[in-house]
Amino acid sequence: MGSAPFGVMLVNLGTPEAPTASAVRRYLAEFLGDRRVIDLPRAKWLPILHGVILRIRPPRVAKSYAAVWGEDGSPLLAIGRRQQHALKERLAARMDTEIPVELAMTYGKPSMEEAGLALRDAGVERILVLPLYPQFSATTTGAVFDRLARALAPCPHLPELRFVRDYHNHPAYIGALAESVREHWAAHGRQPRLLFSYHGIPKRYADAGDPYPRHCEETSRLVAEALGLEANEWRQTYQSRFGREEWLKPYTDETLKAWGAEGLQGVDVISPAFAADCLETLEELEVENRGYFEEAGGGTYQYIPALNDRQDHIDLLASLVEQHTQGW
């Protein structure tokens, strides 16, 4: 047995293993098949998913992934690995002992089973689960909890577990976001308006009690205050909707089209819900929504990268680990 007092499981959403239609189909089948993500009755939803969506969407989505795929593979996975190694180094320096850190995905690989076995092999019997979702939603953090339970179901001996629910208003998180904006302004100039774009969820989820929009609103407000922004200098929107039902509003794409039509000289865009850049930021925000704004008549469009493996982001994650492992 190892001497580490605990291990850390960093968890993010997931990614296809390759930018191909077949790999995307496998990934979407797992992702969109989760009741936390799509809560429609299975008898209604599964025929739509397997009979329509998984036949039509994978080739188109694969092209989008191919556009952002790097030499080291999926951006989300590559950045996740950098976060994993950086956090391990930071914890060792701050706690004066080596703390095992493993990366897991809710969907796809590396799986929670793989991460859990690696932590077990490292000799730890206490695990802190740290979902990389600052704002809680049942569709994301809740799905991590469910997936972890399924992964542990066959285990005859369970580890002691703690779970970070959210950190949407943590001072170090707000400070890191604000500093990333300041650095971007210093390097590229400041545009007249700052747009906070969050991944959306169906409105009825929030109506049923999901705190996600409240968490997003608090994050935006705190960052705007830290930057000293006036009310007319920033706005919050939601992106990535699909299907016909109403999602959280205002919508990012419609907002940018309207601003472009108004002749807005420029906009800076940040997406605080994403701890690592991925398809939704690198393609949807930086390319697709840029096109909406510019084609409608808007001026300069600048995307501010996610916190990724910035030093202040890793410091935040280390602080969360220290905070939630008191007594271990």
MOHUGI-V630494 format. One record per run of one state. SS is the DSSP state (hx for helix, st for strand, lp for the rest). FROM is the first residue (numbers start at 0). LEN is the number of residues. If there is no record, write none. Layout:
{{SS FROM LEN} {SS FROM LEN}}
This chain:
{{lp 0 6} {st 6 8} {lp 14 6} {hx 20 12} {lp 32 9} {hx 41 27} {lp 68 1} {st 69 1} {lp 70 2} {st 72 1} {lp 73 1} {hx 74 21} {lp 95 4} {st 99 8} {lp 107 4} {hx 111 10} {lp 121 4} {st 125 6} {lp 131 9} {hx 140 12} {lp 152 7} {st 159 5} {lp 164 6} {hx 170 18} {lp 188 4} {st 192 7} {lp 199 2} {st 201 1} {hx 202 5} {lp 207 4} {hx 211 16} {lp 227 3} {hx 230 3} {st 233 6} {lp 239 7} {st 246 1} {lp 247 3} {st 250 1} {hx 251 10} {lp 261 4} {st 265 5} {lp 270 8} {hx 278 17} {lp 295 4} {st 299 4} {lp 303 7} {hx 310 14} {lp 324 4}}
